[in-house]
Amino acid sequence: MMRCEAGKKSRRTIDSPESPIININQHTEGLTCTQKPPEQAQRESSSKNKPRKVLNQTPSDNVGAPLKGNSPKPNFEPQNPNLVSISTNPISAVNHKFRVDNKRIDHLYIAQILSRKDWFLLLDHELKAKRIFLNPQFVASVLQNQESPLHSLKFYIWVSSTDSLFAKNQSVRGVLAKTFYRKGPVVLSVELLEDIKNSGFKVSEDLLCILISSWGRLGLAKYCAEVFGQISFLGLSLSTRLYNAVIDALVKSNSLDLAYLKFQQMPADNCNPDRFTYNTLIHGVCKIGIVDEALRLLKQMEGLGYLPNVCTYTILIGGFCNSKRVDEAFRVLEIMKEKHVSPNEATIRSLVHGVFRCMAPSKAFELLLTFFERESVFFKVACDTILCCLSNYNMAKEIALFLKKSGARGYLPDSSTFNIIMVCLIKELANPQNEVQEIFESFIQRGVKPGFSTYLQLIEAMYKARQGDEGNRIFDQMIKEGLVSNAFSYNMVIDCFCKAKMMDRASKAFGDMQRKGKAHELLALLLEHGFKPDTFTFSSIIDGLCRVNQIDDAFECFAEMVRWGVTPNAITYNILIRALCFIGDIARSMRLMKRMEADGIKPDAYSFNALIQCHCRMNKVEKAEELFLSMLTLGLNPNNYTYSAFIKALCDSGKLDVAKEIFLSMEAYGCFPDSSICNIILYSLGKAIASPCVLCCSVDMFAQKTCPSVAHEDDDLRNEFWNQLYPGEMESQQNSDVSTVIHSRRLLVQYRSKDR
């Protein structure tokens, strides 16, 4: 991470004797403010007048010019040395040109310029040489593609001083704000303030507002307030706009108390609150459900002559919903109508989401359905939002009902909304052939264009519901719509058929996949459309064939894969190894893993798991041991499935000491025993070990592995462990290893009673 710094040149000098030190460490995690000694290097006096000479100069190691005097200075610098510092590597402007086309902009070269101490002169030189052509698109591209947000800040300062229109451009400001938020925090430092001052630039109020906003979004509330308290040292006068920026930032960072404090300070600084100020505070109190305070602020705002606008009323609707006063939220809409304030889309969305948030979904649906049957304001937006909320709550029957009623009034969802509701309907309704298909067909006839994923889910649902004819018809319709048009969509179609176990349909669609040569026909079909199949395509086909026990066809497809020059990966091999182990063909699976290694593909834990489990099922424990050791030699960590199969086979074959040794070594390989493995160990020990004393030690071993924080030096601590882990024998029967543990505990207690 690099150090992010931002700063401003003051109208007062930065090194003013009155400049205090801000200790950010009190307020922000990982951010501290320290006072640094003045820089000793002096900037070359001729650098401004001879920019071409500067290009060949090697800058000094210090970033800024020396400060005047020894007085303290405002410092906003993080102590983390990994954050951005200004580089001093010399660069040349020769052979570097900039184009307006974003693809041809050399962002790395611009970053090198901005990392220089004489960055402003180099940028001026490039502009005069017409290697930079400033326009909003170019500026936005440079701002968002800089690795360090400090570079974006400096470039914005230079561009704003070159042409003030860029400072007011909304797209440029928006990109800069996103950059500060995503790559920040951008923190003010003495070096940066010095650098800006020595560059001869003036920092505007616009930039400070953007910085304050980014700090608020990042949750740096107190840091924001402290910097705001020293704005005068940055050469800026307090204004209503700056107060609005800091109040908004404090509200966004959930520091409503600090926001109110700044609000109360405004009159003392001759700054009058405006509608934006009140809307921000109203939003803050409504967000936490204190609507009565919001109403008080509303009256105060009206008393100052600021009439509430649609934003104010929208915030109030959300606030009433947050405080579960739904009737008053609907009353706000009536007040808006009386005062001739038209609601917008945000108003309707706030109402719908708020009602669903504070009421039971079924009651919320009934209330909104009744309301919008009477009102037609932003009807489409209301319908879209209601359907999205119903989908979030998986209310498929209500969706079907609402679609019928709203459709009768002319409602037609857009493609994105339609895709969302279709996913819910397919998942939740029991019979997709009836309601879902009817809804699907009716909206297609009315001009709605479903997406590829919607088609695919409906096709899969039809096949799983044994409605193959309808599934085929919808599939053909999807083909006609041109939605299966690239390798990715073909892969998804193949995967859909494999999941639905519709190999017959896959064969018909992709070239007789049931017979030899089907993979070749599939590939030929893909190539006819100009798409080369990839590893995912083949792996999906092979996996589907293995799941329906067509192993020979799967290997034929595997051979076809190699012939077409598509390299199998570990997943492809693991699918085949798992299938061979499942049918007990262990020799063939071993040969396949050797081929896997010969092809330069390293087997993973899944490869060994299948083979070890297969050997264990066939009581070939020695071979399983060899595989287990090979697995460890390759640096692969076994998982619980590996240990479970291996330990069980060892216990069944009487190798309890080896089983215990492997059990105790699990933690060293980053694997912690689960109840299944512990149950195997305890059950085998309870059966095989005659001496209760040995059993006692074994049970303690299990306790230490499953609860290492409990000591077991004496009987009382041991009993305490058992009472904590299994407070009652009858209550603990819900655990998978309870019966074995209780049996072992009883043997332990019997042994103690005899000994005493």
FENQUI-V934787 format. One line per field, one symbol per residue. ss: DSSP state (H for helix, E for strand, L for the rest). phi: phi as a letter, one per 40 degrees, with the letter a starting at -180 (. if undefined). psi: psi as a letter, one per 40 degrees, with the letter a starting at -180 (. if undefined). A space follows every 10 residues. Layout:
BEGIN
ss->???
phi->???
psi->???
END
This chain:
BEGIN
ss->LLLLEELLLL LLLLLLLLLL LLLHHHLLLL LLLLLLLLLL LLLLLLLLLL HHHHLLLLLL LLLLLLLLLL LLLLLLLLLL LLLLLLLLLL LLLLLLLLLL LHHHLLHHHH HHHHLLLLHH HHHHHHHHLL LLLLLHHHHH HHHHHLLLHH HHHHHHHHHH HHLLHHHHLH HHHHHHHHHH HHHLLLEELH HHHHHHHHHL LLLLHHHHHH HHHHHHHLLL HHHHHHHHHL HHHHLLLLLH HHHHHHHHHH HHLLLHHHHH HHHHHLHHHL LLLLHHHHHH HHHHHHHLLL HHHHHHHHHH HHHLLLLLLH HHHHHHHHHH HHLLLHHHHH HHHHHHHHLL LLLLHHHHHH HHHHHHHHLL HHHHHHHHHH HHHHLLLLHH HHHHHHHHHH HHLLLHHHHH HHHHHHHHLL LLLLHHHHHH HHHHHHHHLL LHHHHHHHHH HHHHHLLLLL LHHHHHHHHH HHHHLLLHHH HHHHHHHHHH LLLLLLHHHH HHHHHHHHHL LLHHHHHHHH LLLLLLLHHH HHHHHHHHLL LLLLHHHHHH HHHHHHHLLL HHHHHHHHHH HHHLLLLLLH HHHHHHHHHH HHLLLHHHHH HHHHHHHHLL LLLLHHHHHH HHHHHHHLLL HHHHHHHHHH HHHLLLLLLH HHHHHHHHHH HHLLLHHHHH HHHHHLHHHL LLLLHHHHHH HHHHHHHHLL LHHHHHHHHH HHHHHHLLLL LLLLHHHHHH HHHHHLLLLL HHHHLLLHHH HHHHHHHHHH HHHHHL
phi->.bccbaaacc cccccdcccc bcccccbbcg bbbbcbcccc cbcccccccb cccccbcbcc cccbccccgb ccbcbbcccc ccccbccbcc bbccgbbbbc cdcbcccccc cccccccbdc cccdcccccg cbbcadcccc ccccbccbcc cccccccccc ccaccccccc cccccccccc ccbcccbcac dcdccccccg cbcccdcccc ccccccccgc cccccccccb ccccgbccac cccccccccc cccgbccccc cccccdccbf bccbccdccc cccccccbgc cccccccccc ccccgcccbc cdcccccccc cccgbcdccc cccccccccf bccbcccccc cccccccbbc dccccccccc ccccbbcfcc cccdcccccc cccfcccccc cccccccccg cbcccccccc ccdccccccc bccccccccd cccccchcbc ccccdccccc cccccgbccc cccccccccc cgccbacccc cccccccccc fbcccccccb hfccbcgccc cccccccccg bccbccdccc cccccccbgb cccccccccc dcccgcccbc cccccccccc cccgcccccc cccccdcccg bccbccccdc ccccccccgc cccccccccc ccccgcccbc cccdcccccc cccgcccccc ccdccdccbg bbcccccccc cccccccccc cccccdcccc dcccccaccc cbcbcccccc dccccbcacc ccccccbccc cccccccccc cccccc
psi->iihhiiiihi diidfidehi hhgddedhhe hihihiiiid ihihdedddg dddddeihii eidiiiihif iiihhfhieh eeihihifhi iieiehiiid hddehgdddd dddeeidfdd ddddddddef ehhhiddddd dddeehdhdd dddddddddd ddhedddehd dddddddddd ddeaihhiid ddddddddee ihhidddddd dddddddeeg ddddddddef ddeeeiihid dddddddddd ddefgddddd ddddedddef hhiadddddd dddddddeeg dddddddddd dddeehiiad dddddddddd ddefgddddd ddddddddef hhiadddddd dddddddeih dddddddddd deddiehfdd dddddddddd ddefgddddd ddddddddee hhiidddddd ddddddddhd gedcdddddd dddddeehhi iddddddddd ddddefgddd dddddddddd efdgeidddd ddddddddde fgddddddde fgeeiheddd ddddddddee hhiadddddd dddddddffg dddddddddd dddeehhiad dddddddddd ddeegddddd ddddddddee hhiadddddd dddddddefg dddddddddd dddeehhiad dddddddddd ddeegddddd ddddedddff hhhadddddd ddddddddhd hddddddddd ddddddgeeh ifdidddddd dddddgdhdd deeeidfddd dddddddddd ddddd.
END
